[in-house]
Amino acid sequence: MILQGLIIILIPFLGTSLGSALVLFSKNQLNPKLQKFMLGFASGIMIAASVWSLLIPSMELAEEKGMVKYIPASVGFLLGIGFLLLLDSVIPHLHLDSNQPEGVKSSLSKSTMLVLAVTLHNIPEGMAVGITFASAMMNDTSISVAGAFSLAVGIAIQNFPEGAIISLPLKDRGMKKGKSFVMGVLSGVVEPIGAVLTLVFASMISSILPYFLSFAAGAMIYVVTEELIPESQQGKHSNIGTIGVAVGFVVMMMLDSAFG
């Protein structure tokens, strides 16, 4: 079980690292159309994962524990939104195609704040992997190890383009390829860390697992609605981002149905 957990926790980080490695072989700037599709694709993955892998299991588990099933799902979801809203307001970061930093004022470089923006995205993803594996460890939950694995694979798939989206713009801003790759990899380190912390805490207090599941869902939906989808719709060819959302949603839905 420990080996399974380690593999599941590291799979999303591997996706980020492989995506970041594209900068080592790239000679040109990232195609704007491809970037929009990848942002939409990541959004679709996260939306589907939030519903099938987190919110629905949250309600099923709450019902098994004798709770009103929509209470933990609703409360946890709103707390997850609020948690990311707080981090978004405090952590200095910079979004793609923007020169206006968000969060508290800081003297950090634009490249560093761009990395922090992606790192912020990765926090709820790590939490989601950790909480689903914690749920799978409990014999009285509807989530299996295969379900936790499918979620980790789905997040790794959407992390691959996210890794490229962070490393390639850094190279375009003048950073060397090697350093751009390292910065992209570092942006994903928060995922296994967040997964382990969530796993440990949730395992200690199993009675609030339904809240943890929906909390992770709310945090992921915040990232989607606040950052990924708006960025995929900027400028021309916004329909490409929408197509990406549809493809990502279906991919994650199929993964969860096949292995969940």
C-alpha positions as CSV (number, residue, x, y, z in Angstrom):
1,M,0.0,0.0,0.0
2,I,2.9,2.4,0.8
3,L,4.5,1.7,-2.6
4,Q,1.1,2.2,-4.3
5,G,0.6,5.5,-2.5
6,L,4.1,6.7,-3.5
7,I,3.5,5.9,-7.1
8,I,0.1,7.6,-7.2
9,I,1.4,10.7,-5.4
10,L,4.4,11.1,-7.9
11,I,2.5,10.5,-11.1
12,P,1.2,14.1,-11.4
13,F,4.6,15.5,-10.7
14,L,6.0,13.3,-13.5
15,G,3.5,14.8,-15.9
16,T,4.7,18.3,-15.0
17,S,8.3,17.4,-15.3
18,L,7.8,15.7,-18.7
19,G,5.9,18.8,-20.0
20,S,8.6,21.1,-18.7
21,A,11.2,19.0,-20.6
22,L,9.7,20.1,-23.9
23,V,11.6,23.4,-23.5
24,L,14.9,21.5,-23.9
25,F,13.9,20.5,-27.4
26,S,11.9,23.5,-28.5
27,K,13.4,26.1,-30.9
28,N,10.3,28.3,-31.4
29,Q,7.7,30.0,-29.3
30,L,4.6,28.1,-28.1
31,N,1.9,28.3,-30.8
32,P,-0.9,30.6,-29.4
33,K,-3.6,28.2,-30.7
34,L,-1.9,25.2,-29.1
35,Q,-1.5,27.1,-25.8
36,K,-5.2,28.0,-25.8
37,F,-6.2,24.3,-26.5
38,M,-3.9,23.1,-23.7
39,L,-5.3,25.6,-21.2
40,G,-8.8,24.4,-22.1
41,F,-7.8,20.8,-22.0
42,A,-6.4,21.2,-18.5
43,S,-9.7,22.9,-17.5
44,G,-11.8,20.1,-18.8
45,I,-9.7,17.5,-16.9
46,M,-10.1,19.4,-13.6
47,I,-13.8,20.0,-14.0
48,A,-14.5,16.3,-14.7
49,A,-12.2,15.2,-11.9
50,S,-13.9,17.6,-9.5
51,V,-17.3,16.1,-10.2
52,W,-16.6,12.4,-10.7
53,S,-13.6,11.8,-8.5
54,L,-14.3,14.3,-5.7
55,L,-17.9,15.7,-5.3
56,I,-19.8,12.5,-6.1
57,P,-17.6,10.4,-3.8
58,S,-18.0,13.1,-1.1
59,M,-21.8,12.8,-1.2
60,E,-21.7,9.0,-1.3
61,L,-19.3,8.8,1.6
62,A,-21.3,11.3,3.6
63,E,-24.5,9.3,3.1
64,E,-22.7,6.1,4.2
65,K,-21.7,7.9,7.4
66,G,-25.3,8.9,8.1
67,M,-24.8,12.6,7.2
68,V,-27.1,14.7,5.0
69,K,-25.1,14.0,1.8
70,Y,-25.1,17.5,0.3
71,I,-24.0,19.3,3.4
72,P,-20.3,18.2,3.4
73,A,-20.2,18.6,-0.3
74,S,-21.5,22.1,-0.2
75,V,-19.5,23.3,2.9
76,G,-16.3,21.7,1.7
77,F,-16.6,23.1,-1.8
78,L,-17.2,26.7,-0.6
79,L,-14.3,26.4,1.8
80,G,-12.0,25.2,-1.0
81,I,-13.0,28.2,-3.1
82,G,-12.4,30.5,-0.2
83,F,-9.0,28.9,0.6
84,L,-7.7,29.4,-3.0
85,L,-9.2,32.9,-3.1
86,L,-7.2,33.7,0.0
87,L,-4.0,32.3,-1.4
88,D,-4.6,34.2,-4.7
89,S,-4.9,37.4,-2.8
90,V,-1.8,36.9,-0.7
91,I,0.8,35.1,-2.9
92,P,2.4,37.5,-5.5
93,H,2.0,35.9,-9.0
94,L,1.7,36.7,-12.6
95,H,-0.5,35.1,-15.2
96,L,0.3,34.3,-18.8
97,D,0.0,37.1,-21.3
98,S,-0.2,39.6,-18.4
99,N,2.1,42.3,-17.1
100,Q,0.0,43.1,-14.1
101,P,1.0,41.1,-11.0
102,E,-1.6,39.9,-8.5
103,G,-1.4,39.3,-4.8
104,V,0.6,41.4,-2.3
105,K,3.2,43.8,-3.7
106,S,6.5,42.2,-4.2
107,S,10.0,42.8,-5.7
108,L,10.1,39.3,-7.2
109,S,10.9,39.0,-10.9
110,K,8.2,38.4,-13.4
111,S,9.6,35.0,-14.2
112,T,9.4,34.0,-10.5
113,M,5.8,35.3,-10.2
114,L,4.9,33.3,-13.3
115,V,6.2,30.2,-11.7
116,L,4.3,31.0,-8.5
117,A,1.1,31.3,-10.5
118,V,1.4,27.8,-11.8
119,T,2.5,26.6,-8.3
120,L,-0.8,28.0,-7.0
121,H,-2.6,25.9,-9.6
122,N,-0.9,22.8,-8.4
123,I,-1.8,23.0,-4.8
124,P,-5.4,21.7,-5.1
125,E,-4.3,19.0,-7.6
126,G,-1.9,17.6,-5.0
127,M,-4.6,17.8,-2.3
128,A,-7.0,15.9,-4.6
129,V,-4.6,13.1,-5.2
130,G,-3.8,12.8,-1.5
131,I,-7.4,12.8,-0.3
132,T,-8.6,10.3,-2.9
133,F,-5.8,7.9,-1.9
134,A,-6.6,8.5,1.8
135,S,-10.2,7.6,1.0
136,A,-9.1,4.5,-0.8
137,M,-7.2,3.3,2.2
138,M,-10.5,3.3,4.3
139,N,-12.4,0.1,3.7
140,D,-15.8,1.9,4.2
141,T,-15.4,4.3,1.3
142,S,-16.6,4.1,-2.3
143,I,-13.2,5.1,-3.7
144,S,-10.8,2.4,-4.7
145,V,-7.1,2.5,-5.3
146,A,-7.8,2.2,-9.0
147,G,-10.0,5.3,-8.7
148,A,-7.2,7.2,-7.0
149,F,-4.8,6.0,-9.7
150,S,-7.1,7.2,-12.5
151,L,-7.3,10.6,-10.9
152,A,-3.5,10.8,-10.6
153,V,-3.2,9.8,-14.3
154,G,-5.8,12.4,-15.3
155,I,-4.0,15.2,-13.4
156,A,-0.7,14.0,-14.9
157,I,-2.1,14.3,-18.4
158,Q,-3.3,17.8,-17.8
159,N,0.0,18.7,-16.0
160,F,2.0,17.8,-19.2
161,P,0.7,20.8,-21.1
162,E,0.9,23.0,-17.9
163,G,4.6,22.1,-17.6
164,A,5.2,23.2,-21.1
165,I,3.1,26.3,-20.7
166,I,5.3,27.5,-17.8
167,S,8.7,26.5,-19.2
168,L,8.4,27.7,-22.8
169,P,7.3,31.2,-21.9
170,L,10.2,31.5,-19.4
171,K,12.5,30.6,-22.3
172,D,10.8,33.2,-24.5
173,R,11.4,35.8,-21.7
174,G,15.2,35.2,-22.1
175,M,15.8,32.5,-19.5
176,K,18.2,29.7,-20.5
177,K,16.6,26.4,-21.5
178,G,18.1,24.4,-18.5
179,K,16.9,26.9,-15.9
180,S,13.5,27.2,-17.6
181,F,13.1,23.4,-17.3
182,V,14.2,23.5,-13.6
183,M,11.7,26.2,-12.8
184,G,8.9,24.3,-14.5
185,V,9.8,21.2,-12.5
186,L,9.9,23.2,-9.3
187,S,6.4,24.5,-9.9
188,G,5.1,20.9,-9.6
189,V,7.0,20.1,-6.4
190,V,4.1,21.4,-4.4
191,E,1.9,18.6,-5.6
192,P,3.5,15.6,-3.9
193,I,4.1,17.8,-0.8
194,G,0.4,18.8,-0.7
195,A,-0.7,15.2,-1.4
196,V,1.4,13.8,1.5
197,L,0.2,16.4,4.0
198,T,-3.4,15.9,3.0
199,L,-3.0,12.2,3.1
200,V,-1.6,12.2,6.6
201,F,-4.1,14.6,8.0
202,A,-7.1,13.0,6.4
203,S,-6.1,9.6,7.5
204,M,-6.0,10.8,11.1
205,I,-9.5,12.2,11.0
206,S,-11.5,9.9,8.7
207,S,-14.9,11.4,9.8
208,I,-14.2,14.6,7.8
209,L,-13.2,12.8,4.6
210,P,-16.3,14.0,2.8
211,Y,-15.4,17.6,3.6
212,F,-11.8,17.1,2.4
213,L,-13.0,15.6,-0.9
214,S,-15.3,18.5,-1.7
215,F,-12.7,21.0,-0.4
216,A,-10.3,19.8,-3.0
217,A,-13.0,20.0,-5.7
218,G,-13.7,23.6,-4.8
219,A,-10.1,24.5,-4.9
220,M,-9.7,23.0,-8.4
221,I,-12.8,24.7,-9.7
222,Y,-11.5,28.0,-8.4
223,V,-8.4,27.6,-10.5
224,V,-10.4,26.7,-13.6
225,T,-12.9,29.6,-13.4
226,E,-10.5,32.2,-12.1
227,E,-7.5,31.5,-14.3
228,L,-7.4,28.6,-16.8
229,I,-10.6,29.3,-18.8
230,P,-10.2,33.1,-18.9
231,E,-6.7,32.7,-20.2
232,S,-7.8,30.1,-22.8
233,Q,-10.5,32.6,-24.1
234,Q,-8.2,35.7,-24.5
235,G,-7.7,37.2,-28.0
236,K,-8.7,35.4,-31.2
237,H,-9.5,31.7,-31.6
238,S,-11.3,31.4,-28.3
239,N,-13.3,28.5,-29.7
240,I,-10.1,26.4,-29.6
241,G,-10.0,26.7,-25.8
242,T,-13.6,25.6,-25.6
243,I,-12.8,22.5,-27.7
244,G,-9.9,21.8,-25.3
245,V,-12.3,21.9,-22.4
246,A,-14.6,19.4,-24.1
247,V,-11.8,17.0,-25.0
248,G,-10.2,17.2,-21.5
249,F,-13.6,16.6,-19.8
250,V,-14.3,13.5,-21.9
251,V,-10.8,12.1,-21.3
252,M,-11.1,12.4,-17.5
253,M,-14.7,11.1,-17.5
254,M,-13.5,8.0,-19.5
255,L,-10.6,7.5,-17.1
256,D,-12.8,7.6,-14.1
257,S,-15.4,5.4,-15.6
258,A,-12.8,2.8,-16.7
259,F,-10.8,2.7,-13.5
260,G,-12.7,4.5,-10.8
